[in-house]
């Protein structure tokens, strides 16, 4: 598994724009597809998705393979990912 953390400086573009910008965390398998995903919003909730919780009314686990070249500068450790995943 590989782990990434990436800040998105754009709003959602929907009725939750008031949540602000977000930081996204990904756990990615050997096939480059996310197996777990976390979205932490500046003024809103923390959304978590995995193979058990694929989606909710706000979004879902990405169905697109991540481009390793695009994300290479955003690597984090498994421990960093797990810390955010388990934090309430």
C-alpha positions in Angstrom: 0.0 0.0 0.0 1.0 3.6 -0.6 -0.4 6.6 1.2 -1.0 10.2 0.1 -2.1 13.5 1.6 -3.2 16.3 -0.8 -4.8 19.7 -0.1 -7.6 20.8 -2.4 -7.9 24.6 -2.5 -11.2 24.5 -4.3 -14.7 24.3 -2.9 -17.0 21.3 -3.5 -19.2 23.2 -6.0 -22.4 22.1 -4.3 -24.6 23.0 -1.3 -21.7 22.1 1.1 -19.4 24.9 -0.2 -19.6 26.4 3.3 -17.4 23.4 4.5 -14.5 25.2 2.9 -11.4 23.7 1.3 -10.3 20.2 2.1 -7.4 17.8 2.6 -7.7 14.4 1.1 -5.9 11.2 2.3 -5.7 8.1 0.2 -4.6 4.5 0.8 -3.8 3.1 -2.6 -3.3 -0.5 -3.6 -0.8 -2.0 -6.1 -3.3 -1.3 -8.9 -3.2 2.5 -8.1 -6.9 2.5 -7.0 -7.8 3.9 -3.6 -8.8 1.3 -1.0 -9.5 3.9 1.7 -10.1 7.6 1.4 -10.5 10.5 3.9 -11.8 14.0 3.2 -11.2 16.5 6.0 -13.0 19.8 5.4 -11.8 23.2 6.9 -15.3 24.0 8.4 -17.1 20.7 8.0 -17.0 17.0 8.7 -14.5 14.3 8.1 -15.7 11.9 5.5 -14.3 8.3 5.3 -14.8 5.8 2.6 -13.6 2.2 2.1 -14.8 -1.1 0.5 -17.4 -1.4 3.3 -18.6 2.2 3.2 -18.3 2.9 -0.5 -20.5 6.0 -0.5 -22.9 8.3 1.3 -25.0 11.3 0.3 -21.8 13.5 0.2 -19.5 11.4 -2.0 -17.7 8.1 -2.1 -14.5 6.1 -2.6 -12.8 7.2 -5.8 -13.3 4.9 -8.7 -10.3 6.3 -10.6 -6.8 5.1 -10.4 -4.4 7.8 -9.0 -1.6 9.0 -11.2 1.6 8.2 -9.3 3.5 11.0 -11.0 0.9 13.5 -10.0 0.9 12.4 -6.4 4.6 11.6 -5.9 5.2 14.8 -3.9 2.3 14.0 -1.6 3.5 10.7 0.0 2.9 10.1 3.7 3.5 7.2 6.0 1.0 4.5 6.9 1.1 5.8 10.5 0.1 9.3 9.4 -2.8 7.9 7.4 -3.9 5.6 10.3 -3.8 8.5 12.7 -6.3 10.5 10.7 -8.4 7.4 9.9 -8.8 6.5 13.6 -9.2 10.1 14.9 -12.8 11.0 15.6 
